[in-house]
Amino acid sequence: MTSQTCNRVALALEQLEMALDAFLERHRFASAITLASAAERVLAQALRNNGQQAVLDWKFDATDLAHTKLHGRPLDPTAFDDAENLVANVVRYFDKADAPDFEADLEEAACWMLVRACENAHRLGLTVQGFDAFNDWFYEHVVGLMRSVP
């Protein structure tokens, strides 16, 4: 084996494409969550490094605005991040104090992690193989519309 120079964004794109395959073709939602979460974090940092806003940062800003108006105090960024990444963190980490079983909708968690990762990739101008199939799945299963193919 030989050491080589690796590009984080290219590897994140590979992880995202594998996550889409795990989700759509294999219905392996925990794997999709883990891969998409890793990709989402790297792509988000690449956006920040380019002076652009990552999806989770945008979502925090929008949620914080509403939270502040409703509750008169800003939203705690750590609590927000923990809530947004709850299932991804439970799937990836298992400490002595944690129960081995947990309740979650893995398909839903994988779906929304894929949405975040794909949007970050698109904001970076990347082409994501498998995105069109995921987009079609999303419209059918989440939005509730069948898309006609021209």
N, C-alpha and C positions, 0 to 999 in steps of 0.2 A: 504494500500500500504506500502511496505517496501523498505527501502534503501538497495542497494546492490553494490558490487564492480563491476564496468564495465571496459571492456578493449576497448580502443579507436580503435585499429586496428580491433578487432572483430566487433565492431559496424560499422566501415567504410566498412568492407566487406559486412555486412548485407545491408547497404545503396547502395552499388554498385550492389549487386544482385537484389535489388528492382528496381534500375535504369534500369538495363538490361530488367527486366520484363516490366516496364513502357514503355520502348522504343520499344521492339519487339512485345509484346503481346497487349498492350493497346494503342500504338501510342500516348502516353501522353508525348510529348517531353519536355515541361517546367518542369514537374515533374522529368523526367529523368535527365535534366540538373542540377536541384537543388540537387538531391540525388547524382549524379555522382560527382558534383563539391565538395560537402562536403566530400565525400569519397576520392577524389583525393588529397585534401589538407592534410587530416590526413595521408594517405598512403605516401605522399611525405615527410611529416615531419618524419614519422617512418623511411623512407629510409635515410634521412639526419642524424637522430639520430644514425643509424647503420653505418655511414660513407660511404653510397652509394649515388649515384646520382639519383635524381628524374627526371622523363621525362621532365618536364618543365625546369629544370635546364640544362639538356642536350640540349634541343632545343634552349634555350637562348645562350648557349656557341657556338653552331653551327651557329646560326643566327648572333651573335655578331662578330664572325670571318669574315663572309662574309660582314657584314655591315661596319666593320672597314676597310677592304680592299677596298671596293667600295667608301666609304665616307671619309676615313681618320680620323675617330673619332669613339669611341666606341658607342654601342647602349645603350640607357637609359634603365636600368632594370625595372624601374617603368612603363615607357611607354610600354615596351614589355609585362609586366605582365597585364597591363590594356587592351591591345589589345587582348591578348590570352583569357582573362576572360570577355570580353565585354558583350556578351550575358548573361552569367551566372550572372554577376553583375546587368544587367538591369532587369532580371527576379526576382532577390532576393531583390533589393532595389528600393524604390520609394520615392523620396524626393519632397519637395514643389516646387522646380524649374523644376522638370521633367514633361514632357508631359505624359499623360496616355497611349498613343499609341506609338509604335516604329516598325521599319521595321527590320525583322530578318528571317533567315531560321532556325527555331527551330530544325528541323530534323538534319540539318548539324551540328549545334552547339552541339546538344546532342551526335551525332555520335563521334565527335572529343573529347568531354569531356570524353565519355566512353572509347575511345582509350587510353587517358592519364591515367585514373583511373585504367583500366585493366592492362596496362603495369606496373604501379607502384605496383599493387598487385602481378603481376608475378615476378617483381624484388625482392619482399619480400618473394617469394617462396610460395605464397598463391594460393589455388585452388579456382577459381571463378565459382560458379554455374551459368550456362547460358552463359558462355563465348563462348563455341563451337557454339551455335546457333547464337550469335552475330558475330563471326568470319565468319560463313557461309554467313550471311546477308551482311557483309562487302565485302567479295569477290564478291558476286553477284551484289551488288548495287554501290559499290565504285570502286573496281578494274575492275569489268565487266566480271568476270569469274564465270562460274558455277562449283562448286566443286562436283566431283562424290563421292558418298558414297560407300566405299568398302563393 
